[in-house]
Amino acid sequence: MNEPPRWPLHAITPLLWEIPPSARADMRAPARVYATAALLEEIRRDRSLEQLVNVATLPGIVGWALAMPDAHEGYGFPVGGVAAFDLEAGVISPGGIGYDINCGVRLLRSTLTRAGVAAAAPNLGRTLFAAVPSGVGRSGMLQLTGRELDAVLEGGAQRMRELGYASERDLAHTESAGRLEGADPARVSAHARARGEDQLGTMGAGNHFVEVGYVEQVFDAAAAERMGLAAEQATVLIHTGSRGLGHQVATDFIRRMNQAMAGYGITLPDRELACAPFASADGQAYVAAMAAAANFAWANRQMITFEVRQAFARVFGPREAELELVYDVAHNIAKVEEYTVGGERRRVVVHRKGATRAFPGDPVLIPGSMGTASYVLEGAPGALAASFGSSCHGAGRRMSRTRARREASAAALRTELAALGITVNAGSRRGLTEEAPLAYKDVDEVVNVIHAAGLARKVARLRPLVVVKG
Amino acid sequence: MPYRRLEHTSDLRLRVTGATREALFRDALRGLAAAMRPRQARAAVTRELALEAADATALLVDFLSEALALMQARRESYRDVRFTALTERRLVATLRGAAVEGFDADVKAVTYHEAEVAAGAGGGWQTHLVLDL
């Protein structure tokens, strides 16, 4: 491929950079990047900025097209991107949410300590690997069809509560209480249902994981206490989304909007940006299908939570299986929210693709790569003014899977992780090397940008002990 | 080689070439099927498919998306295809492959990103394809 173009970037602060709308004739808003100079150089190496400029051309964009410090090249929208659109004049774009609708992270806290988990690590890893199906083709314990599946698409984690797999407390600590309003199962195609019907309670592959870790460092004691977190305490992170059902909903609507766009007079520099006016029939059909897929994802993470609790009960006994939910937050989703933009209160549809909601006082969960660290942050008021209540979503890839496989060997990686006290249970050697820490940016540097820019404050740093992946 | 894997930060980028339109579609299908890393093939299967799209690029992406949905939903892997009809904007095809136990890689989608079915310099057809993993 050709070298990416060098875009004009002005420093607004040492951590915020702007490409002015004059950089390309079709831009309707500036494009902004949160990054250190060093992270910005990494971001410039692929097509992230070109993709961000493309987002800034979409009709009805409000404020800026934003990239977080973990941004990297996606398709259409960059991963690590945020964009808000006017509800009347603006669009909704399935590519701005991504194929894995409501991919997200949930954090559980245990009554165990680091030492308690470390002593049982091999057994815990094997038990979790058996309890949480991974890869594609290992069915979940609940296989729902017809009206039973509809109830999950409409009810999300709240349906899991009715079925006995969630507590009221779980729902109270989940974004949107684990259910988006307006979900319509009739908008979810037969293909999407067929891909998803045996996948509830399954992790998938790629960068999805279940990770048992511990609180290595507390940065903000008061916030950590509010979240029930303390140094040396063992925790569980779950990272997955809406599985094949959500992937197919995105595929269906990107196809549909590509066919419909000409009728709305919309032309785009990339078909993956396919969109429709938010208020149109096509736009609202996607909103209803996306909400159903998002609900499936919340039900999925809830079901995995149930499976993880069962695994903990088998390994440590029922008293240690409570695993209270700290928070569950999406990082691939669109939501209607209200912000002050240019001195005016406006309701907008915020697209977060690889970006985590960061509302003041709410936990923000940032998983790192498997050999490094993950972070718990707390949303800060600055995010409302500067990033549509959004933060980064991870360390961010810096290397393709192909290159990661070339540069990392599974055996050496296992030895390296074992030396760090990390037990890994992975479905495939290839999947393991593709997710090697060297394939990712430095999560500390990424999170420090978010903290210093005032979007969210660091609360605690988690270190992995047991990693289970597809 | 009819398809080659190229670098893409988050996903898998393929460059597919074919002497004929049929060959391009078949080799793109093989690239997709290989990327899914199927486990343990069993009984042979065939599936019928008919599609229409706005242009050749959309037809290829939609064809692969349909094959991906069928492979994941039915746990089958298709390594070959026979076309009853294949024009710029329409196809009727029979996918051929085998039932499988599952897949080691989770290919989420075939994207339109960078896809552009075009005539190659030395004749034949070519395109890039980006798969979301």
Chai-1 contact restraints between the chains, C-beta under 6 A:
chainA,res_idxA,chainB,res_idxB,connection_type,confidence,min_distance_angstrom,max_distance_angstrom,comment,restraint_id
A,D46,B,T9,contact,1.0,0.0,6.0,A-B,restraint_1
A,H72,B,T9,contact,1.0,0.0,6.0,A-B,restraint_2
A,H72,B,S10,contact,1.0,0.0,6.0,A-B,restraint_3
A,E73,B,T9,contact,1.0,0.0,6.0,A-B,restraint_4
A,G74,B,S10,contact,1.0,0.0,6.0,A-B,restraint_5
A,Y75,B,T111,contact,1.0,0.0,6.0,A-B,restraint_6
A,Y75,B,H113,contact,1.0,0.0,6.0,A-B,restraint_7
A,Y75,B,V130,contact,1.0,0.0,6.0,A-B,restraint_8
A,V79,B,S10,contact,1.0,0.0,6.0,A-B,restraint_9
A,Y99,B,K108,contact,1.0,0.0,6.0,A-B,restraint_10
A,Y99,B,A109,contact,1.0,0.0,6.0,A-B,restraint_11
A,Y99,B,D132,contact,1.0,0.0,6.0,A-B,restraint_12
A,G135,B,G102,contact,1.0,0.0,6.0,A-B,restraint_13
A,G135,B,D104,contact,1.0,0.0,6.0,A-B,restraint_14
A,V136,B,G102,contact,1.0,0.0,6.0,A-B,restraint_15
A,V136,B,F103,contact,1.0,0.0,6.0,A-B,restraint_16
A,V136,B,D106,contact,1.0,0.0,6.0,A-B,restraint_17
A,G137,B,R75,contact,1.0,0.0,6.0,A-B,restraint_18
A,G137,B,E101,contact,1.0,0.0,6.0,A-B,restraint_19
A,G137,B,G102,contact,1.0,0.0,6.0,A-B,restraint_20
A,G137,B,F103,contact,1.0,0.0,6.0,A-B,restraint_21
A,H191,B,A69,contact,1.0,0.0,6.0,A-B,restraint_22
A,A194,B,A73,contact,1.0,0.0,6.0,A-B,restraint_23
A,R195,B,Q72,contact,1.0,0.0,6.0,A-B,restraint_24
A,R195,B,A73,contact,1.0,0.0,6.0,A-B,restraint_25
A,G204,B,D106,contact,1.0,0.0,6.0,A-B,restraint_26
A,A205,B,A105,contact,1.0,0.0,6.0,A-B,restraint_27
A,A205,B,D106,contact,1.0,0.0,6.0,A-B,restraint_28
A,G206,B,D106,contact,1.0,0.0,6.0,A-B,restraint_29
A,G206,B,L133,contact,1.0,0.0,6.0,A-B,restraint_30
A,G244,B,Q72,contact,1.0,0.0,6.0,A-B,restraint_31
A,H247,B,K108,contact,1.0,0.0,6.0,A-B,restraint_32
A,H247,B,A109,contact,1.0,0.0,6.0,A-B,restraint_33
A,Q248,B,A69,contact,1.0,0.0,6.0,A-B,restraint_34
A,T251,B,S65,contact,1.0,0.0,6.0,A-B,restraint_35
A,T251,B,A109,contact,1.0,0.0,6.0,A-B,restraint_36
A,R271,B,Y112,contact,1.0,0.0,6.0,A-B,restraint_37
A,E272,B,T111,contact,1.0,0.0,6.0,A-B,restraint_38
A,E272,B,Y112,contact,1.0,0.0,6.0,A-B,restraint_39
A,E272,B,H113,contact,1.0,0.0,6.0,A-B,restraint_40
A,R397,B,T9,contact,1.0,0.0,6.0,A-B,restraint_41
A,R397,B,S10,contact,1.0,0.0,6.0,A-B,restraint_42
A,S400,B,E7,contact,1.0,0.0,6.0,A-B,restraint_43
A,S400,B,H8,contact,1.0,0.0,6.0,A-B,restraint_44
A,S400,B,T9,contact,1.0,0.0,6.0,A-B,restraint_45
A,T402,B,R5,contact,1.0,0.0,6.0,A-B,restraint_46
A,T402,B,E7,contact,1.0,0.0,6.0,A-B,restraint_47
A,S428,B,D104,contact,1.0,0.0,6.0,A-B,restraint_48
